[in-house]
Each structure stands twice: as C-alpha cells, then as structure tokens.
Amino acid sequence: MSNEIIINPVSEYQRLQIVEATNSCVEKAGGIFSRHFSLLTIDFDLRGKCAGMYQVRGKKRRIRTLRCQQQGNSVAGIHDLRKNCLVQHQ
C-alpha cells in the first residue's frame, strides 16, 4: 500500500454542487431566523491545511475553500449537507 497522497483539482461540477449546497443552507437559515440573508461569494482559492473559512472585510462577506481535494475525499457529502445543514454561528 502506498503512502502517496494524490491531489486533484475540484471540478467545475463539484464547485457547482458546493455553491448550490451553500446557498441552500443560507436559505434554510433565513427560514429558521425569519430573516433574509444575502447569498455568499464562494472562492476556491485556499491552499494548505485549512479546509475552508468565512471571511468578512468591510461589507464584503465570502467563503474561501480549497481549490483541490485529496483523492478518496469527495464532494459526495454535499447532498447530506443540504439535508442536515445546521447553523452553528448566529
């Protein structure tokens, strides 16, 4: 068994899935809190050990996430995210 780690870029289809799942969670949070939340920009520009982060700069808000994924990890969990998204930060 090889200890080699293979890194693949996140495909356009996977990016679309991530954006759709995130928007779904933002809309669900709006329903829970009876508020309208603007949809967030999602940038696939992170490198390193951090899988993702929420960033606020002035009035701009965005999510930054990895541009690549380790082979064996997939974005298949996005469908579960849609069903089970929880608002952890109020």
Biopython code that builds the backbone (N, CA, C, O; Angstrom):
import numpy as np
from Bio.PDB.StructureBuilder import StructureBuilder

atoms = [
    (1, "MET", "N", (0.836, -1.179, 0.000)),
    (1, "MET", "CA", (0.000, 0.000, 0.000)),
    (1, "MET", "C", (0.880, 1.242, 0.000)),
    (1, "MET", "O", (1.823, 1.338, 0.785)),
    (2, "SER", "N", (0.585, 2.158, -0.848)),
    (2, "SER", "CA", (1.390, 3.365, -0.994)),
    (2, "SER", "C", (0.904, 4.458, -0.051)),
    (2, "SER", "O", (-0.297, 4.611, 0.172)),
    (3, "ASN", "N", (1.850, 5.218, 0.500)),
    (3, "ASN", "CA", (1.520, 6.360, 1.354)),
    (3, "ASN", "C", (1.430, 7.636, 0.544)),
    (3, "ASN", "O", (1.316, 8.727, 1.103)),
    (4, "GLU", "N", (1.480, 7.503, -0.755)),
    (4, "GLU", "CA", (1.447, 8.660, -1.642)),
    (4, "GLU", "C", (0.061, 9.314, -1.606)),
    (4, "GLU", "O", (-0.957, 8.631, -1.717)),
    (5, "ILE", "N", (0.033, 10.623, -1.453)),
    (5, "ILE", "CA", (-1.222, 11.371, -1.451)),
    (5, "ILE", "C", (-1.382, 12.020, -2.813)),
    (5, "ILE", "O", (-0.485, 12.717, -3.286)),
    (6, "ILE", "N", (-2.519, 11.790, -3.440)),
    (6, "ILE", "CA", (-2.797, 12.357, -4.749)),
    (6, "ILE", "C", (-3.796, 13.480, -4.584)),
    (6, "ILE", "O", (-4.857, 13.293, -3.987)),
    (7, "ILE", "N", (-3.464, 14.646, -5.109)),
    (7, "ILE", "CA", (-4.318, 15.823, -5.000)),
    (7, "ILE", "C", (-4.905, 16.124, -6.374)),
    (7, "ILE", "O", (-4.178, 16.191, -7.365)),
    (8, "ASN", "N", (-6.216, 16.304, -6.427)),
    (8, "ASN", "CA", (-6.906, 16.614, -7.678)),
    (8, "ASN", "C", (-7.609, 17.959, -7.545)),
    (8, "ASN", "O", (-8.121, 18.283, -6.474)),
    (9, "PRO", "N", (-7.639, 18.744, -8.618)),
    (9, "PRO", "CA", (-8.405, 19.996, -8.574)),
    (9, "PRO", "C", (-9.900, 19.699, -8.427)),
    (9, "PRO", "O", (-10.393, 18.684, -8.922)),
    (10, "VAL", "N", (-10.606, 20.587, -7.749)),
    (10, "VAL", "CA", (-12.063, 20.465, -7.639)),
    (10, "VAL", "C", (-12.637, 20.784, -9.019)),
    (10, "VAL", "O", (-12.327, 21.826, -9.595)),
    (11, "SER", "N", (-13.462, 19.901, -9.541)),
    (11, "SER", "CA", (-14.016, 20.086, -10.886)),
    (11, "SER", "C", (-15.087, 21.177, -10.891)),
    (11, "SER", "O", (-15.584, 21.576, -9.838)),
    (12, "GLU", "N", (-15.429, 21.646, -12.063)),
    (12, "GLU", "CA", (-16.490, 22.656, -12.190)),
    (12, "GLU", "C", (-17.817, 22.112, -11.666)),
    (12, "GLU", "O", (-18.577, 22.838, -11.025)),
    (13, "TYR", "N", (-18.094, 20.853, -11.933)),
    (13, "TYR", "CA", (-19.326, 20.235, -11.438)),
    (13, "TYR", "C", (-19.338, 20.223, -9.910)),
    (13, "TYR", "O", (-20.357, 20.538, -9.296)),
    (14, "GLN", "N", (-18.203, 19.858, -9.288)),
    (14, "GLN", "CA", (-18.113, 19.848, -7.836)),
    (14, "GLN", "C", (-18.266, 21.260, -7.272)),
    (14, "GLN", "O", (-18.913, 21.449, -6.241)),
    (15, "ARG", "N", (-17.680, 22.244, -7.936)),
    (15, "ARG", "CA", (-17.829, 23.635, -7.498)),
    (15, "ARG", "C", (-19.300, 24.040, -7.510)),
    (15, "ARG", "O", (-19.784, 24.678, -6.576)),
    (16, "LEU", "N", (-19.998, 23.668, -8.563)),
    (16, "LEU", "CA", (-21.420, 23.977, -8.671)),
    (16, "LEU", "C", (-22.200, 23.330, -7.532)),
    (16, "LEU", "O", (-23.080, 23.959, -6.945)),
    (17, "GLN", "N", (-21.882, 22.077, -7.218)),
    (17, "GLN", "CA", (-22.537, 21.382, -6.115)),
    (17, "GLN", "C", (-22.294, 22.105, -4.794)),
    (17, "GLN", "O", (-23.217, 22.252, -3.992)),
    (18, "ILE", "N", (-21.082, 22.550, -4.562)),
    (18, "ILE", "CA", (-20.731, 23.249, -3.324)),
    (18, "ILE", "C", (-21.499, 24.560, -3.221)),
    (18, "ILE", "O", (-22.044, 24.882, -2.166)),
    (19, "VAL", "N", (-21.543, 25.318, -4.317)),
    (19, "VAL", "CA", (-22.265, 26.595, -4.320)),
    (19, "VAL", "C", (-23.753, 26.367, -4.060)),
    (19, "VAL", "O", (-24.357, 27.072, -3.252)),
    (20, "GLU", "N", (-24.342, 25.387, -4.742)),
    (20, "GLU", "CA", (-25.771, 25.103, -4.554)),
    (20, "GLU", "C", (-26.076, 24.666, -3.114)),
    (20, "GLU", "O", (-27.072, 25.099, -2.534)),
    (21, "ALA", "N", (-25.224, 23.814, -2.541)),
    (21, "ALA", "CA", (-25.451, 23.351, -1.173)),
    (21, "ALA", "C", (-25.314, 24.501, -0.184)),
    (21, "ALA", "O", (-26.085, 24.597, 0.770)),
    (22, "THR", "N", (-24.336, 25.372, -0.409)),
    (22, "THR", "CA", (-24.150, 26.525, 0.477)),
    (22, "THR", "C", (-25.348, 27.454, 0.400)),
    (22, "THR", "O", (-25.858, 27.901, 1.427)),
    (23, "ASN", "N", (-25.800, 27.746, -0.813)),
    (23, "ASN", "CA", (-26.974, 28.617, -0.977)),
    (23, "ASN", "C", (-28.201, 28.009, -0.306)),
    (23, "ASN", "O", (-28.999, 28.728, 0.294)),
    (24, "SER", "N", (-28.354, 26.704, -0.404)),
    (24, "SER", "CA", (-29.471, 26.021, 0.232)),
    (24, "SER", "C", (-29.422, 26.199, 1.750)),
    (24, "SER", "O", (-30.450, 26.434, 2.384)),
    (25, "CYS", "N", (-28.237, 26.086, 2.325)),
    (25, "CYS", "CA", (-28.092, 26.252, 3.776)),
    (25, "CYS", "C", (-28.363, 27.694, 4.195)),
    (25, "CYS", "O", (-28.978, 27.925, 5.236)),
    (26, "VAL", "N", (-27.917, 28.662, 3.408)),
    (26, "VAL", "CA", (-28.172, 30.070, 3.722)),
    (26, "VAL", "C", (-29.673, 30.343, 3.684)),
    (26, "VAL", "O", (-30.200, 31.035, 4.556)),
    (27, "GLU", "N", (-30.360, 29.806, 2.685)),
    (27, "GLU", "CA", (-31.812, 29.984, 2.598)),
    (27, "GLU", "C", (-32.521, 29.296, 3.770)),
    (27, "GLU", "O", (-33.486, 29.837, 4.311)),
    (28, "LYS", "N", (-32.053, 28.122, 4.160)),
    (28, "LYS", "CA", (-32.641, 27.416, 5.298)),
    (28, "LYS", "C", (-32.447, 28.228, 6.578)),
    (28, "LYS", "O", (-33.364, 28.321, 7.395)),
    (29, "ALA", "N", (-31.274, 28.809, 6.759)),
    (29, "ALA", "CA", (-31.019, 29.650, 7.935)),
    (29, "ALA", "C", (-31.960, 30.849, 7.948)),
    (29, "ALA", "O", (-32.459, 31.238, 9.005)),
    (30, "GLY", "N", (-32.203, 31.438, 6.776)),
    (30, "GLY", "CA", (-33.139, 32.553, 6.686)),
    (30, "GLY", "C", (-34.527, 32.160, 7.158)),
    (30, "GLY", "O", (-35.202, 32.933, 7.838)),
    (31, "GLY", "N", (-34.949, 30.960, 6.796)),
    (31, "GLY", "CA", (-36.249, 30.473, 7.242)),
    (31, "GLY", "C", (-36.290, 30.239, 8.745)),
    (31, "GLY", "O", (-37.284, 30.555, 9.399)),
    (32, "ILE", "N", (-35.217, 29.690, 9.293)),
    (32, "ILE", "CA", (-35.153, 29.416, 10.731)),
    (32, "ILE", "C", (-35.228, 30.718, 11.534)),
    (32, "ILE", "O", (-35.914, 30.791, 12.553)),
    (33, "PHE", "N", (-34.512, 31.746, 11.058)),
    (33, "PHE", "CA", (-34.438, 33.004, 11.796)),
    (33, "PHE", "C", (-35.423, 34.063, 11.293)),
    (33, "PHE", "O", (-35.411, 35.201, 11.764)),
    (34, "SER", "N", (-36.274, 33.687, 10.336)),
    (34, "SER", "CA", (-37.237, 34.627, 9.744)),
    (34, "SER", "C", (-36.547, 35.901, 9.270)),
    (34, "SER", "O", (-37.013, 37.011, 9.525)),
    (35, "ARG", "N", (-35.438, 35.719, 8.582)),
    (35, "ARG", "CA", (-34.653, 36.836, 8.051)),
    (35, "ARG", "C", (-34.197, 36.494, 6.637)),
    (35, "ARG", "O", (-34.188, 35.331, 6.231)),
    (36, "HIS", "N", (-33.826, 37.517, 5.910)),
    (36, "HIS", "CA", (-33.231, 37.310, 4.584)),
    (36, "HIS", "C", (-31.726, 37.481, 4.713)),
    (36, "HIS", "O", (-31.250, 38.517, 5.178)),
    (37, "PHE", "N", (-30.987, 36.475, 4.306)),
    (37, "PHE", "CA", (-29.527, 36.547, 4.278)),
    (37, "PHE", "C", (-29.084, 36.565, 2.826)),
    (37, "PHE", "O", (-29.538, 35.751, 2.022)),
    (38, "SER", "N", (-28.205, 37.485, 2.492)),
    (38, "SER", "CA", (-27.656, 37.538, 1.133)),
    (38, "SER", "C", (-26.818, 36.289, 0.883)),
    (38, "SER", "O", (-26.161, 35.771, 1.786)),
    (39, "LEU", "N", (-26.856, 35.820, -0.353)),
    (39, "LEU", "CA", (-26.023, 34.675, -0.716)),
    (39, "LEU", "C", (-24.568, 35.105, -0.700)),
    (39, "LEU", "O", (-24.255, 36.268, -0.953)),
    (40, "LEU", "N", (-23.696, 34.181, -0.408)),
    (40, "LEU", "CA", (-22.278, 34.478, -0.255)),
    (40, "LEU", "C", (-21.498, 34.130, -1.501)),
    (40, "LEU", "O", (-21.841, 33.202, -2.233)),
    (41, "THR", "N", (-20.448, 34.884, -1.726)),
    (41, "THR", "CA", (-19.480, 34.531, -2.763)),
    (41, "THR", "C", (-18.649, 33.374, -2.227)),
    (41, "THR", "O", (-18.261, 33.374, -1.059)),
    (42, "ILE", "N", (-18.378, 32.404, -3.063)),
    (42, "ILE", "CA", (-17.527, 31.281, -2.673)),
    (42, "ILE", "C", (-16.330, 31.276, -3.607)),
    (42, "ILE", "O", (-16.466, 31.120, -4.821)),
    (43, "ASP", "N", (-15.161, 31.449, -3.017)),
    (43, "ASP", "CA", (-13.919, 31.453, -3.787)),
    (43, "ASP", "C", (-13.139, 30.183, -3.480)),
    (43, "ASP", "O", (-12.957, 29.820, -2.317)),
    (44, "PHE", "N", (-12.689, 29.521, -4.515)),
    (44, "PHE", "CA", (-11.918, 28.290, -4.386)),
    (44, "PHE", "C", (-10.443, 28.639, -4.521)),
    (44, "PHE", "O", (-9.799, 28.300, -5.514)),
    (45, "ASP", "N", (-9.915, 29.327, -3.500)),
    (45, "ASP", "CA", (-8.554, 29.851, -3.623)),
    (45, "ASP", "C", (-7.655, 29.524, -2.432)),
    (45, "ASP", "O", (-6.543, 30.046, -2.348)),
    (46, "LEU", "N", (-8.101, 28.683, -1.523)),
    (46, "LEU", "CA", (-7.270, 28.344, -0.367)),
    (46, "LEU", "C", (-6.259, 27.266, -0.711)),
    (46, "LEU", "O", (-6.492, 26.412, -1.566)),
    (47, "ARG", "N", (-5.143, 27.330, -0.026)),
    (47, "ARG", "CA", (-4.116, 26.289, -0.094)),
    (47, "ARG", "C", (-3.711, 25.979, 1.334)),
    (47, "ARG", "O", (-3.880, 26.818, 2.219)),
    (48, "GLY", "N", (-3.184, 24.800, 1.570)),
    (48, "GLY", "CA", (-2.701, 24.460, 2.901)),
    (48, "GLY", "C", (-3.630, 23.549, 3.659)),
    (48, "GLY", "O", (-4.372, 22.766, 3.066)),
    (49, "LYS", "N", (-3.588, 23.653, 4.976)),
    (49, "LYS", "CA", (-4.299, 22.707, 5.843)),
    (49, "LYS", "C", (-5.723, 23.126, 6.152)),
    (49, "LYS", "O", (-6.525, 22.290, 6.567)),
    (50, "CYS", "N", (-6.058, 24.371, 5.969)),
    (50, "CYS", "CA", (-7.400, 24.868, 6.281)),
    (50, "CYS", "C", (-8.370, 24.445, 5.170)),
    (50, "CYS", "O", (-8.135, 24.737, 3.998)),
    (51, "ALA", "N", (-9.453, 23.761, 5.536)),
    (51, "ALA", "CA", (-10.404, 23.287, 4.525)),
    (51, "ALA", "C", (-11.319, 24.396, 4.030)),
    (51, "ALA", "O", (-11.822, 24.335, 2.908)),
    (52, "GLY", "N", (-11.535, 25.392, 4.849)),
    (52, "GLY", "CA", (-12.406, 26.484, 4.443)),
    (52, "GLY", "C", (-12.508, 27.528, 5.532)),
    (52, "GLY", "O", (-12.193, 27.265, 6.693)),
    (53, "MET", "N", (-12.950, 28.714, 5.151)),
    (53, "MET", "CA", (-13.092, 29.777, 6.129)),
    (53, "MET", "C", (-14.127, 30.791, 5.673)),
    (53, "MET", "O", (-14.359, 30.968, 4.477)),
    (54, "TYR", "N", (-14.742, 31.450, 6.638)),
    (54, "TYR", "CA", (-15.680, 32.539, 6.376)),
    (54, "TYR", "C", (-14.904, 33.824, 6.613)),
    (54, "TYR", "O", (-14.220, 33.956, 7.628)),
    (55, "GLN", "N", (-15.002, 34.771, 5.692)),
    (55, "GLN", "CA", (-14.212, 35.990, 5.793)),
    (55, "GLN", "C", (-15.102, 37.215, 5.619)),
    (55, "GLN", "O", (-15.963, 37.258, 4.741)),
    (56, "VAL", "N", (-14.875, 38.210, 6.476)),
    (56, "VAL", "CA", (-15.581, 39.486, 6.386)),
    (56, "VAL", "C", (-14.529, 40.575, 6.263)),
    (56, "VAL", "O", (-13.613, 40.671, 7.081)),
    (57, "ARG", "N", (-14.674, 41.391, 5.230)),
    (57, "ARG", "CA", (-13.806, 42.561, 5.043)),
    (57, "ARG", "C", (-14.712, 43.722, 4.701)),
    (57, "ARG", "O", (-15.213, 43.820, 3.581)),
    (58, "GLY", "N", (-14.925, 44.605, 5.667)),
    (58, "GLY", "CA", (-15.863, 45.703, 5.461)),
    (58, "GLY", "C", (-17.258, 45.135, 5.277)),
    (58, "GLY", "O", (-17.754, 44.398, 6.129)),
    (59, "LYS", "N", (-17.888, 45.477, 4.165)),
    (59, "LYS", "CA", (-19.236, 44.962, 3.880)),
    (59, "LYS", "C", (-19.202, 43.706, 3.022)),
    (59, "LYS", "O", (-20.249, 43.129, 2.732)),
    (60, "LYS", "N", (-18.014, 43.277, 2.614)),
    (60, "LYS", "CA", (-17.891, 42.085, 1.775)),
    (60, "LYS", "C", (-17.764, 40.842, 2.651)),
    (60, "LYS", "O", (-16.966, 40.795, 3.587)),
    (61, "ARG", "N", (-18.570, 39.842, 2.321)),
    (61, "ARG", "CA", (-18.546, 38.574, 3.039)),
    (61, "ARG", "C", (-18.370, 37.460, 2.013)),
    (61, "ARG", "O", (-18.977, 37.481, 0.942)),
    (62, "ARG", "N", (-17.534, 36.495, 2.356)),
    (62, "ARG", "CA", (-17.309, 35.389, 1.422)),
    (62, "ARG", "C", (-16.861, 34.150, 2.168)),
    (62, "ARG", "O", (-16.455, 34.208, 3.329)),
    (63, "ILE", "N", (-16.943, 33.047, 1.483)),
    (63, "ILE", "CA", (-16.408, 31.783, 1.964)),
    (63, "ILE", "C", (-15.227, 31.442, 1.070)),
    (63, "ILE", "O", (-15.321, 31.497, -0.157)),
    (64, "ARG", "N", (-14.124, 31.093, 1.696)),
    (64, "ARG", "CA", (-12.955, 30.625, 0.945)),
    (64, "ARG", "C", (-12.805, 29.145, 1.229)),
    (64, "ARG", "O", (-12.922, 28.715, 2.377)),
    (65, "THR", "N", (-12.546, 28.365, 0.199)),
    (65, "THR", "CA", (-12.389, 26.928, 0.376)),
    (65, "THR", "C", (-11.249, 26.425, -0.501)),
    (65, "THR", "O", (-10.749, 27.145, -1.365)),
    (66, "LEU", "N", (-10.850, 25.190, -0.270)),
    (66, "LEU", "CA", (-9.735, 24.606, -1.020)),
    (66, "LEU", "C", (-10.041, 24.500, -2.504)),
    (66, "LEU", "O", (-11.179, 24.257, -2.906)),
    (67, "ARG", "N", (-9.015, 24.686, -3.299)),
    (67, "ARG", "CA", (-9.176, 24.526, -4.745)),
    (67, "ARG", "C", (-8.902, 23.092, -5.186)),
    (67, "ARG", "O", (-9.158, 22.731, -6.335)),
    (68, "CYS", "N", (-8.384, 22.281, -4.277)),
    (68, "CYS", "CA", (-8.061, 20.891, -4.592)),
    (68, "CYS", "C", (-8.614, 19.991, -3.506)),
    (68, "CYS", "O", (-8.947, 20.439, -2.409)),
    (69, "GLN", "N", (-8.703, 18.712, -3.835)),
    (69, "GLN", "CA", (-9.154, 17.727, -2.854)),
    (69, "GLN", "C", (-8.237, 16.528, -2.908)),
    (69, "GLN", "O", (-7.694, 16.189, -3.959)),
    (70, "GLN", "N", (-8.069, 15.886, -1.757)),
    (70, "GLN", "CA", (-7.271, 14.684, -1.688)),
    (70, "GLN", "C", (-8.055, 13.539, -2.300)),
    (70, "GLN", "O", (-9.253, 13.401, -2.055)),
    (71, "GLN", "N", (-7.384, 12.716, -3.097)),
    (71, "GLN", "CA", (-8.077, 11.577, -3.693)),
    (71, "GLN", "C", (-8.633, 10.708, -2.582)),
    (71, "GLN", "O", (-7.963, 10.449, -1.583)),
    (72, "GLY", "N", (-9.874, 10.259, -2.768)),
    (72, "GLY", "CA", (-10.550, 9.467, -1.747)),
    (72, "GLY", "C", (-11.547, 10.321, -0.984)),
    (72, "GLY", "O", (-12.553, 9.808, -0.494)),
    (73, "ASN", "N", (-11.284, 11.617, -0.876)),
    (73, "ASN", "CA", (-12.263, 12.536, -0.299)),
    (73, "ASN", "C", (-13.068, 13.074, -1.460)),
    (73, "ASN", "O", (-12.499, 13.426, -2.493)),
    (74, "SER", "N", (-14.355, 13.144, -1.318)),
    (74, "SER", "CA", (-15.153, 13.620, -2.434)),
    (74, "SER", "C", (-16.155, 14.645, -1.957)),
    (74, "SER", "O", (-16.328, 14.867, -0.758)),
    (75, "VAL", "N", (-16.797, 15.251, -2.896)),
    (75, "VAL", "CA", (-17.822, 16.233, -2.592)),
    (75, "VAL", "C", (-19.179, 15.538, -2.558)),
    (75, "VAL", "O", (-20.216, 16.202, -2.576)),
    (76, "ALA", "N", (-19.181, 14.222, -2.509)),
    (76, "ALA", "CA", (-20.438, 13.478, -2.489)),
    (76, "ALA", "C", (-21.256, 13.802, -1.246)),
    (76, "ALA", "O", (-22.480, 13.678, -1.258)),
    (77, "GLY", "N", (-20.594, 14.212, -0.188)),
    (77, "GLY", "CA", (-21.293, 14.550, 1.044)),
    (77, "GLY", "C", (-22.120, 15.822, 0.930)),
    (77, "GLY", "O", (-22.827, 16.180, 1.872)),
    (78, "ILE", "N", (-22.046, 16.506, -0.195)),
    (78, "ILE", "CA", (-22.803, 17.734, -0.393)),
    (78, "ILE", "C", (-24.295, 17.463, -0.255)),
    (78, "ILE", "O", (-25.016, 18.290, 0.304)),
    (79, "HIS", "N", (-24.772, 16.336, -0.746)),
    (79, "HIS", "CA", (-26.198, 16.030, -0.647)),
    (79, "HIS", "C", (-26.610, 15.888, 0.817)),
    (79, "HIS", "O", (-27.705, 16.306, 1.195)),
    (80, "ASP", "N", (-25.741, 15.301, 1.642)),
    (80, "ASP", "CA", (-26.019, 15.204, 3.072)),
    (80, "ASP", "C", (-25.995, 16.591, 3.703)),
    (80, "ASP", "O", (-26.784, 16.877, 4.604)),
    (81, "LEU", "N", (-25.103, 17.446, 3.239)),
    (81, "LEU", "CA", (-25.023, 18.805, 3.758)),
    (81, "LEU", "C", (-26.339, 19.536, 3.545)),
    (81, "LEU", "O", (-26.807, 20.244, 4.436)),
    (82, "ARG", "N", (-26.937, 19.369, 2.374)),
    (82, "ARG", "CA", (-28.219, 20.020, 2.092)),
    (82, "ARG", "C", (-29.288, 19.565, 3.078)),
    (82, "ARG", "O", (-30.093, 20.370, 3.548)),
    (83, "LYS", "N", (-29.291, 18.270, 3.388)),
    (83, "LYS", "CA", (-30.327, 17.721, 4.256)),
    (83, "LYS", "C", (-30.090, 18.082, 5.718)),
    (83, "LYS", "O", (-31.038, 18.276, 6.479)),
    (84, "ASN", "N", (-28.835, 18.170, 6.101)),
    (84, "ASN", "CA", (-28.507, 18.282, 7.527)),
    (84, "ASN", "C", (-27.823, 19.573, 7.912)),
    (84, "ASN", "O", (-27.259, 19.656, 9.003)),
    (85, "CYS", "N", (-27.851, 20.594, 7.052)),
    (85, "CYS", "CA", (-27.101, 21.800, 7.381)),
    (85, "CYS", "C", (-27.619, 22.416, 8.667)),
    (85, "CYS", "O", (-28.826, 22.553, 8.868)),
    (86, "LEU", "N", (-26.710, 22.776, 9.513)),
    (86, "LEU", "CA", (-27.033, 23.369, 10.791)),
    (86, "LEU", "C", (-26.388, 24.741, 10.851)),
    (86, "LEU", "O", (-25.293, 24.944, 10.326)),
    (87, "VAL", "N", (-27.059, 25.668, 11.484)),
    (87, "VAL", "CA", (-26.497, 26.999, 11.654)),
    (87, "VAL", "C", (-25.729, 26.968, 12.973)),
    (87, "VAL", "O", (-26.331, 26.873, 14.043)),
    (88, "GLN", "N", (-24.411, 27.047, 12.899)),
    (88, "GLN", "CA", (-23.593, 26.967, 14.104)),
    (88, "GLN", "C", (-23.199, 28.354, 14.615)),
    (88, "GLN", "O", (-22.952, 28.525, 15.809)),
    (89, "HIS", "N", (-23.140, 29.323, 13.741)),
    (89, "HIS", "CA", (-22.757, 30.676, 14.141)),
    (89, "HIS", "C", (-23.941, 31.590, 13.894)),
    (89, "HIS", "O", (-24.468, 31.642, 12.783)),
    (90, "GLN", "N", (-24.360, 32.302, 14.911)),
    (90, "GLN", "CA", (-25.504, 33.188, 14.778)),
    (90, "GLN", "C", (-25.058, 34.615, 14.662)),
    (90, "GLN", "O", (-25.890, 35.514, 14.540)),
]
sb = StructureBuilder()
sb.init_structure("model")
sb.init_model(0)
sb.init_chain("A")
sb.init_seg("    ")
for serial, (resi, resn, name, xyz) in enumerate(atoms, 1):
    if name == "N":
        sb.init_residue(resn, " ", resi, " ")
    sb.init_atom(name, np.array(xyz, "f"), 0.0, 1.0, " ", f" {name:<3s}", serial, name[0])
structure = sb.get_structure()
